Amino acid sequence: MRLLLDTHVCLWMMSEPKRLSPGVLSAISDQRNQVFVSAASALEIAIKQSLEKIVLPGPAETWLPDALEQSGIKWISITPEDALRVRGLAWYHRDPFDRLLVAQAMGGYTLVTHDRRLEKYEIPILWT
């Protein structure tokens, strides 16, 4: 299974893994699964840190890549197809980062999230 971590799940995994369900922790650590974080999440984390809405152990541009590398998590880029797929999404959710993650999940990923508002989209979801 290819897991795409929602931004909050990525941050919880790095700093507060107890917030994640045992099922999510098991899926993330299962070597048969591939775990990914989107470049959209990197942007969201960078913006939130610059606005002082989140506190990280270091600057996002160094801390996040190092933390993901140590965890064996891979990046996925935002393709033009991902970005354009957002246009066709229903407006169940207004957050542009979450909408982009939904569009990326439509490309063959299971979205790992705590956000129940995303369940209206027809994508596979693993709940935290």
C-alpha positions in Angstrom: 0.0 0.0 0.0 1.2 3.5 -0.8 0.4 5.8 2.2 0.3 9.6 1.8 0.5 11.3 5.2 -1.6 14.4 5.8 0.5 17.3 7.1 -0.7 16.9 10.7 0.0 13.1 10.6 3.5 13.8 9.4 4.1 16.2 12.3 2.5 13.9 14.9 4.6 11.0 13.7 7.8 13.1 14.2 6.9 14.7 17.5 3.8 13.1 19.1 3.5 9.5 17.8 1.1 8.7 20.7 -1.5 10.8 18.9 -1.6 8.2 16.1 -3.7 5.1 16.4 -2.0 1.7 16.8 -3.3 0.8 13.3 -1.7 3.9 11.7 1.6 3.3 13.5 1.6 -0.3 12.4 0.8 0.6 8.7 3.6 3.3 8.7 6.1 0.9 10.1 5.0 -2.1 7.9 7.9 -2.6 5.4 5.4 -3.7 2.8 4.0 -0.2 2.7 5.6 2.8 1.1 5.1 6.0 3.0 5.1 9.4 1.4 4.9 13.1 2.3 3.8 15.6 -0.3 5.7 18.8 -1.3 2.4 20.5 -0.4 2.9 19.5 3.2 6.4 20.9 3.1 5.0 24.2 1.9 2.2 24.1 4.6 4.8 23.4 7.4 7.1 26.1 6.1 4.3 28.7 6.1 3.0 27.7 9.5 6.5 27.9 11.0 7.2 31.3 9.5 3.9 32.5 10.9 4.8 31.0 14.3 1.7 28.7 14.3 3.9 25.6 14.9 7.1 25.1 16.8 9.7 22.7 15.3 13.0 21.5 16.7 14.7 23.5 13.9 14.2 25.4 10.7 11.7 23.5 8.5 14.0 23.5 5.5 16.6 21.4 7.4 14.6 19.7 10.1 11.8 18.2 7.9 14.1 16.6 5.2 16.4 15.2 7.9 13.5 13.8 9.9 11.9 12.2 6.9 15.1 10.7 5.7 15.7 9.2 9.1 12.2 7.7 9.1 12.6 6.3 5.6 9.7 8.4 4.3 9.9 9.6 0.7 8.7 12.9 -0.9 6.2 13.1 -3.7 6.3 16.2 -5.9 3.2 18.1 -7.0 2.6 17.4 -10.7 0.6 19.6 -13.0 -1.9 16.8 -13.2 -2.3 16.9 -9.4 -2.7 20.6 -9.3 -5.3 20.6 -12.2 -7.2 17.7 -10.6 -8.1 20.1 -7.8 -10.4 22.0 -10.1 -12.8 19.1 -10.4 -13.1 18.4 -6.6 -16.3 19.2 -4.8 -16.0 21.9 -2.2 -16.4 19.7 0.8 -13.2 21.1 2.1 -11.9 24.6 1.6 -8.2 24.2 2.7 -6.1 24.3 -0.4 -3.4 22.0 1.1 -5.9 19.3 1.9 -7.6 19.7 -1.5 -4.2 19.1 -3.1 -3.5 16.1 -0.9 -6.9 14.7 -2.0 -6.0 15.2 -5.6 -2.7 13.5 -5.1 -4.3 10.6 -3.3 -6.5 10.1 -6.3 -3.3 9.1 -8.1 -3.0 5.8 -6.2 -2.4 6.6 -2.6 -4.2 6.0 0.7 -4.5 9.2 2.6 -3.6 9.0 6.3 -5.5 11.7 8.1 -7.5 12.7 11.2 -9.7 15.1 9.2 -13.1 13.5 8.9 -14.2 16.2 6.4 -12.1 14.4 3.8 -14.3 11.3 3.9 -16.7 12.7 1.4 -14.1 12.4 -1.3 -13.9 9.1 -3.0 -10.3 8.2 -2.0 -9.0 5.5 0.3 -8.4 6.8 3.8 -6.6 5.4 6.8 -7.9 7.1 9.9 -5.7 8.1 12.8 
